[in-house]
Amino acid sequence: MQVDESSCAAFQRTLERVGQRWSGAILFAAVGGARRFGEYRRAVEGISDRMLALRLKELERDGFIVREVIPSTPVQVLYRPTPAGAELIAALQPLEEWGNTHLPELVERETNAGR
């Protein structure tokens, strides 16, 4: 694999977008089947309504989430991953698996370094 300035920049920008607090978790929830705002809130533990609304708007702006308004009474708003959003989460799946394997030892090292 050849690493050049362009590929490094693309990699870094992608990590910054998905690595922004809550963004990855929201995308994982979307791919996992969350559709309504409340489903995202329940799936992403600890996120506030304000932050969830902000991140959903950003993910929509970036083309990872689609917002659909269903004119009913009451109005329903659904969010779903775009093909690009689903593809991104599929690409990140190995990172999640790596984290599940190695995160405990990283946390332990971090804890021991602080002593």
C-alpha positions as semicolon CSV with decimal commas, in nm:
position;residue;x (nm);y (nm);z (nm)
1;M;0,000;0,000;0,000
2;Q;0,138;0,338;-0,100
3;V;0,070;0,626;0,134
4;D;0,064;0,969;-0,022
5;E;-0,055;1,310;0,092
6;S;-0,397;1,269;-0,066
7;S;-0,471;0,932;0,095
8;C;-0,347;1,055;0,433
9;A;-0,574;1,359;0,411
10;A;-0,877;1,149;0,315
11;F;-0,808;0,903;0,596
12;Q;-0,763;1,182;0,853
13;R;-1,081;1,367;0,749
14;T;-1,282;1,045;0,767
15;L;-1,152;0,965;1,114
16;E;-1,222;1,319;1,233
17;R;-1,582;1,303;1,109
18;V;-1,664;0,958;1,246
19;G;-1,445;1,004;1,551
20;Q;-1,636;1,312;1,659
21;R;-1,809;1,235;1,988
22;W;-2,132;1,040;1,933
23;S;-2,112;1,026;1,551
24;G;-1,986;0,669;1,530
25;A;-2,237;0,546;1,787
26;I;-2,523;0,714;1,599
27;L;-2,413;0,552;1,272
28;F;-2,385;0,213;1,442
29;A;-2,738;0,264;1,580
30;A;-2,864;0,356;1,232
31;V;-2,718;0,043;1,077
32;G;-2,854;-0,154;1,373
33;G;-3,209;-0,049;1,286
34;A;-3,278;0,274;1,476
35;R;-3,516;0,493;1,278
36;R;-3,690;0,741;1,510
37;F;-3,527;1,002;1,731
38;G;-3,625;0,817;2,050
39;E;-3,475;0,493;1,920
40;Y;-3,142;0,670;1,864
41;R;-3,158;0,825;2,210
42;R;-3,213;0,483;2,368
43;A;-2,942;0,320;2,155
44;V;-2,677;0,585;2,226
45;E;-2,648;0,584;2,602
46;G;-2,567;0,920;2,759
47;I;-2,638;1,147;2,462
48;S;-2,857;1,453;2,521
49;D;-3,149;1,540;2,294
50;R;-2,970;1,858;2,184
51;M;-2,649;1,675;2,093
52;L;-2,836;1,396;1,915
53;A;-3,025;1,651;1,704
54;L;-2,699;1,830;1,620
55;R;-2,513;1,512;1,525
56;L;-2,804;1,382;1,315
57;K;-2,801;1,713;1,122
58;E;-2,426;1,689;1,070
59;L;-2,445;1,325;0,957
60;E;-2,726;1,419;0,720
61;R;-2,520;1,712;0,584
62;D;-2,224;1,478;0,530
63;G;-2,436;1,225;0,342
64;F;-2,430;0,943;0,600
65;I;-2,791;0,972;0,720
66;V;-3,114;1,049;0,534
67;R;-3,394;1,235;0,713
68;E;-3,746;1,156;0,597
69;V;-4,054;1,347;0,712
70;I;-4,377;1,149;0,695
71;P;-4,680;1,380;0,687
72;S;-4,907;1,214;0,939
73;T;-5,069;1,312;1,265
74;P;-4,843;1,354;1,449
75;V;-4,570;1,411;1,193
76;Q;-4,310;1,134;1,193
77;V;-3,944;1,195;1,125
78;L;-3,734;0,893;1,035
79;Y;-3,358;0,869;0,995
80;R;-3,180;0,592;0,812
81;P;-2,827;0,533;0,691
82;T;-2,741;0,614;0,333
83;P;-2,553;0,352;0,133
84;A;-2,235;0,550;0,207
85;G;-2,314;0,551;0,580
86;A;-2,378;0,175;0,583
87;E;-2,060;0,118;0,382
88;L;-1,860;0,328;0,627
89;I;-1,989;0,131;0,926
90;A;-1,909;-0,196;0,748
91;A;-1,555;-0,066;0,691
92;L;-1,527;0,029;1,060
93;Q;-1,656;-0,307;1,189
94;P;-1,301;-0,451;1,217
95;L;-1,206;-0,148;1,427
96;E;-1,491;-0,228;1,667
97;E;-1,373;-0,589;1,687
98;W;-1,016;-0,471;1,752
99;G;-1,144;-0,243;2,027
100;N;-1,339;-0,523;2,193
101;T;-1,022;-0,732;2,198
102;H;-0,764;-0,469;2,293
103;L;-0,947;-0,189;2,473
104;P;-0,935;-0,355;2,818
105;E;-0,554;-0,369;2,808
106;L;-0,533;-0,010;2,680
107;V;-0,755;0,110;2,964
108;E;-0,543;-0,085;3,212
109;R;-0,221;0,070;3,078
110;E;-0,379;0,415;3,095
111;T;-0,490;0,353;3,453
112;N;-0,145;0,225;3,555
113;A;0,029;0,520;3,389
114;G;-0,178;0,758;3,603
115;R;-0,063;0,601;3,929
